[in-house]
């Protein structure tokens, strides 16, 4: 993610420069990470 690509169009601005989108993405990633760790600890997934 670099600032130059964010000025091309509104879509790139929303996906690249929006702090709200970034925070939402990080929240989803952390939730999925914790969910997968929980599955691994319960023995449903073999890693």
C-alpha positions in Angstrom: 0.0 0.0 0.0 1.5 3.3 -1.1 0.1 6.7 -1.3 0.6 7.1 -5.1 -1.8 4.3 -5.9 -4.5 5.8 -3.7 -5.1 8.8 -5.9 -6.0 6.9 -9.0 -9.7 6.6 -8.3 -12.3 6.5 -5.6 -12.2 2.7 -5.3 -8.5 2.6 -4.7 -9.0 5.4 -2.1 -11.6 3.4 -0.3 -9.5 0.3 -0.2 -6.1 1.8 0.3 -6.5 5.0 2.2 -9.6 4.6 4.4 -8.6 4.1 8.0 -12.0 2.6 8.7 -11.6 0.0 6.1 -8.1 -0.8 7.4 -9.4 -1.2 11.0 -12.3 -3.4 9.8 -9.9 -5.5 7.8 -7.6 -5.9 10.8 -10.5 -6.8 13.1 -11.7 -9.5 10.7 -8.2 -10.9 10.3 -7.7 -11.1 14.1 -11.1 -12.7 14.5 -10.3 -15.4 11.9 -6.9 -15.9 13.4 -8.4 -16.5 16.9 -11.1 -18.7 15.4 -8.5 -20.9 13.6 -6.4 -21.1 16.7 -9.4 -22.2 18.7 -10.1 -24.9 16.1 -6.5 -26.1 16.3 -6.6 -26.3 20.1 -9.8 -28.3 20.0 -8.1 -30.8 17.7 -10.5 -30.3 14.7 -7.7 -29.1 12.5 -4.3 -30.8 12.2 -1.4 -28.5 11.6 
